Amino acid sequence: MIATAAAAQADFFKLQLFNPDRLSGKFSAKKAFYANTQLNRTDLQQVVDKVRKYGMEMLFTINTPDKLELSRSTNVYNIKVASGQLCEKLIDSLNKDAWDKVFVSTGMLDDVSRLELIKHIQSAKEVIILHAVSLYPTYDNECNMSRLKTLMEYFGTSYHYGYSDHTLDDIPCLAAIVMGAEYVERHFMVENCFGPTANICCDGEDLQKLATLIRRMDCILGDGDLLMQKREHASWDHYKNRFLL
């Protein structure tokens, strides 16, 4: 998976760290299974080292405060807070140490006041607010991509913005770039992978195509300068005296 992400020129490689003993609801019956999917610290360090060797940054989704220390023990200072875990207890634990980038998903918000919790994150060099829809899959009429602009207006220029995708194709990710997202998170899998979100995962080839499209979109959007570009001057010289007024 690391090699697949690197081949797509991903900037970050993300793993989810959680405490299986804290699983609830329909996942309670699978505690033993999910306990076996968690890497110990030694194996996790090998993953981190491999990710960096491939030129990417490591990112952990932290679902419980105890995993913050595990992240720091592997010298990973980029974390993501899932929307369902956005609470005062986790933020208080987070603020005890310094972090580079903290990504915060905003999918499961039953009250706008919960957004205020993001403003309490004081220990990160950069906070990235992610528009997300907590549906797997998310269909076109549920994407609500304009919400990204609403988040930008709500929080202002002190924050950075992105999009966490749960859809079935590339169009919403490209729409997010047009709306001003600096980061796009995409689930992917390699052969024989499975899990609760496997139905929204793309494969390695699709991930590479998406990465190419995103970089093209960045290029197409340009810098917004009002004046001509260098190559346009030749056209200007050719056409400016064609008609006399």
C-alpha positions as CSV (number, residue, x, y, z in Angstrom):
1,M,0.0,0.0,0.0
2,I,2.9,2.4,0.8
3,A,4.4,1.7,-2.7
4,T,1.0,2.3,-4.3
5,A,0.5,5.6,-2.6
6,A,4.0,6.7,-3.5
7,A,3.5,5.8,-7.2
8,A,0.5,8.1,-7.1
9,Q,2.7,10.9,-5.7
10,A,0.7,11.1,-2.5
11,D,2.0,13.6,0.0
12,F,0.7,11.7,3.1
13,F,0.1,8.1,3.9
14,K,-2.5,7.7,6.7
15,L,-3.2,4.8,9.1
16,Q,-6.0,4.7,11.7
17,L,-4.9,4.0,15.3
18,F,-7.6,3.0,17.8
19,N,-8.1,1.1,21.0
20,P,-10.2,-2.1,20.2
21,D,-11.4,-2.2,23.8
22,R,-13.3,1.0,23.2
23,L,-15.2,-0.3,20.2
24,S,-19.0,-0.1,20.6
25,G,-22.2,-0.7,18.7
26,K,-22.0,-3.2,15.8
27,F,-18.2,-3.3,16.1
28,S,-18.3,-4.7,19.7
29,A,-18.5,-8.3,18.5
30,K,-15.3,-7.8,16.4
31,K,-13.0,-6.5,19.2
32,A,-10.8,-9.6,19.0
33,F,-10.5,-9.3,15.2
34,Y,-9.7,-5.6,15.2
35,A,-7.2,-6.1,18.0
36,N,-5.2,-8.3,15.6
37,T,-5.2,-5.6,13.0
38,Q,-3.3,-3.1,15.2
39,L,0.4,-2.9,14.7
40,N,2.7,-2.9,17.7
41,R,5.1,-0.1,18.2
42,T,8.0,-1.8,16.5
43,D,6.1,-2.8,13.4
44,L,4.5,0.7,13.3
45,Q,7.9,2.3,13.3
46,Q,8.9,0.2,10.3
47,V,5.9,1.5,8.5
48,V,6.7,5.1,9.4
49,D,10.3,4.6,8.2
50,K,9.2,3.1,4.9
51,V,6.7,5.9,4.3
52,R,9.4,8.5,4.8
53,K,11.8,6.5,2.6
54,Y,9.3,6.8,-0.2
55,G,9.2,10.6,0.3
56,M,5.8,10.9,2.0
57,E,4.7,12.2,5.4
58,M,3.1,9.9,7.9
59,L,-0.3,10.7,9.2
60,F,-2.3,8.9,12.0
61,T,-6.0,9.1,12.6
62,I,-6.3,9.2,16.4
63,N,-9.6,7.8,17.8
64,T,-8.6,7.7,21.5
65,P,-6.3,10.0,23.6
66,D,-4.0,7.1,24.5
67,K,-2.9,6.8,20.8
68,L,-1.4,10.3,20.9
69,E,1.6,9.0,22.8
70,L,2.0,6.1,20.4
71,S,2.1,8.6,17.5
72,R,4.8,10.7,19.2
73,S,6.8,7.7,20.1
74,T,7.3,7.0,16.4
75,N,8.1,10.7,15.8
76,V,4.9,11.3,13.8
77,Y,3.5,14.8,14.5
78,N,0.7,14.8,11.9
79,I,-2.6,13.6,13.1
80,K,-6.2,13.5,12.1
81,V,-9.2,13.8,14.4
82,A,-12.3,12.0,13.0
83,S,-15.5,13.9,13.3
84,G,-17.1,11.3,15.6
85,Q,-14.2,11.8,18.1
86,L,-14.2,15.6,18.1
87,C,-14.7,16.3,21.8
88,E,-13.1,18.3,24.6
89,K,-11.3,15.4,26.2
90,L,-9.4,14.5,23.0
91,I,-8.6,18.2,22.3
92,D,-7.4,18.7,25.8
93,S,-5.1,15.7,25.4
94,L,-3.9,17.0,22.1
95,N,-3.0,20.4,23.5
96,K,-0.6,18.9,25.9
97,D,2.0,18.5,23.2
98,A,3.1,20.2,20.0
99,W,2.0,19.0,16.6
100,D,2.9,19.9,13.0
101,K,-0.5,19.4,11.2
102,V,-3.8,18.5,12.7
103,F,-6.5,17.5,10.3
104,V,-10.1,17.7,11.6
105,S,-13.0,16.0,9.9
106,T,-16.4,17.8,10.1
107,G,-18.7,15.0,9.0
108,M,-20.7,14.0,12.0
109,L,-21.9,17.4,13.3
110,D,-25.3,17.4,15.0
111,D,-24.9,20.9,16.3
112,V,-23.0,23.8,14.8
113,S,-21.6,24.7,18.2
114,R,-19.3,21.6,18.0
115,L,-17.4,23.5,15.3
116,E,-16.2,25.8,18.1
117,L,-14.2,23.0,19.5
118,I,-11.8,23.2,16.6
119,K,-10.9,26.7,17.7
120,H,-9.6,25.3,20.9
121,I,-6.8,23.4,19.1
122,Q,-3.8,25.5,20.1
123,S,-0.9,23.1,19.8
124,A,-0.6,22.7,16.1
125,K,1.5,24.7,13.6
126,E,-1.3,24.1,11.1
127,V,-5.0,23.1,11.5
128,I,-6.7,21.7,8.4
129,I,-10.5,21.6,8.4
130,L,-11.9,18.9,6.2
131,H,-15.3,18.9,4.7
132,A,-16.7,15.4,4.9
133,V,-20.0,13.5,4.6
134,S,-20.2,10.5,6.9
135,L,-21.9,8.2,4.4
136,Y,-20.2,5.2,2.7
137,P,-20.8,5.8,-0.2
138,T,-21.8,9.4,-0.5
139,Y,-23.9,10.1,-3.6
140,D,-23.9,13.2,-5.7
141,N,-27.0,14.8,-4.1
142,E,-25.4,14.3,-0.6
143,C,-21.9,15.8,-1.4
144,N,-22.9,19.4,-0.4
145,M,-19.6,20.6,-1.7
146,S,-20.6,24.2,-1.2
147,R,-20.3,23.5,2.5
148,L,-16.5,23.8,2.0
149,K,-17.0,27.5,1.3
150,T,-19.3,27.8,4.3
151,L,-16.5,26.4,6.5
152,M,-14.0,28.8,5.0
153,E,-16.4,31.7,5.8
154,Y,-17.0,30.4,9.3
155,F,-13.4,29.9,10.3
156,G,-11.5,32.5,8.1
157,T,-8.0,32.6,6.8
158,S,-6.2,31.4,9.9
159,Y,-7.0,27.8,8.9
160,H,-6.4,25.6,6.0
161,Y,-9.0,23.5,4.2
162,G,-9.5,20.1,2.6
163,Y,-11.9,17.4,1.6
164,S,-12.3,13.8,2.9
165,D,-13.9,11.8,0.1
166,H,-16.3,8.9,0.5
167,T,-17.8,8.9,-3.1
168,L,-17.4,6.5,-6.0
169,D,-15.5,8.5,-8.6
170,D,-13.1,11.5,-9.0
171,I,-15.5,14.3,-9.7
172,P,-16.2,15.4,-6.1
173,C,-12.5,15.5,-5.4
174,L,-11.9,17.8,-8.4
175,A,-14.9,19.9,-7.3
176,A,-13.2,20.3,-3.9
177,I,-10.0,21.6,-5.6
178,V,-12.1,24.2,-7.5
179,M,-13.8,25.2,-4.3
180,G,-10.4,25.9,-2.7
181,A,-9.4,22.6,-1.0
182,E,-5.6,22.4,-0.4
183,Y,-5.8,18.7,0.7
184,V,-7.8,15.8,-0.6
185,E,-8.1,12.5,1.3
186,R,-9.0,9.4,-0.7
187,H,-9.5,5.8,0.5
188,F,-7.7,3.2,-1.6
189,M,-6.9,-0.5,-1.4
190,V,-4.7,-3.1,-2.9
191,E,-5.5,-6.7,-3.9
192,N,-7.2,-8.8,-1.2
193,C,-7.9,-5.9,1.1
194,F,-11.3,-5.6,2.8
195,G,-13.0,-3.7,5.6
196,P,-16.0,-1.6,6.5
197,T,-15.2,1.1,3.8
198,A,-13.9,-1.2,1.1
199,N,-16.9,-0.3,-1.2
200,I,-15.6,3.3,-1.5
201,C,-12.0,2.5,-2.1
202,C,-10.3,3.0,-5.4
203,D,-7.4,0.8,-6.6
204,G,-3.8,1.9,-7.3
205,E,-4.4,2.7,-10.9
206,D,-7.4,4.9,-10.1
207,L,-5.4,6.6,-7.4
208,Q,-2.7,7.5,-9.9
209,K,-5.3,8.9,-12.3
210,L,-6.9,11.0,-9.6
211,A,-3.5,12.4,-8.5
212,T,-2.7,13.3,-12.1
213,L,-6.1,15.1,-12.5
214,I,-5.7,17.0,-9.2
215,R,-2.2,18.3,-10.3
216,R,-3.7,19.2,-13.7
217,M,-6.5,21.1,-11.9
218,D,-4.0,23.0,-9.8
219,C,-2.2,24.0,-13.0
220,I,-5.4,24.9,-14.8
221,L,-6.7,27.1,-12.0
222,G,-3.5,29.3,-12.1
223,D,-2.8,32.3,-10.0
224,G,-5.6,34.6,-11.0
225,D,-3.4,37.4,-12.4
226,L,-5.5,39.9,-14.4
227,L,-2.8,40.7,-16.9
228,M,-1.5,38.7,-19.9
229,Q,0.8,35.7,-19.6
230,K,4.2,35.6,-21.4
231,R,3.0,33.5,-24.3
232,E,0.0,35.8,-24.9
233,H,2.2,38.8,-25.8
234,A,3.0,37.2,-29.2
235,S,-0.8,37.0,-29.9
236,W,-1.1,40.6,-28.8
237,D,1.6,41.8,-31.1
238,H,0.0,39.8,-34.0
239,Y,-3.6,41.0,-33.5
240,K,-3.4,44.5,-31.9
241,N,-3.1,46.4,-35.2
242,R,-5.3,44.1,-37.3
243,F,-8.3,46.4,-37.0
244,L,-8.1,50.2,-37.1
245,L,-10.8,52.0,-35.1
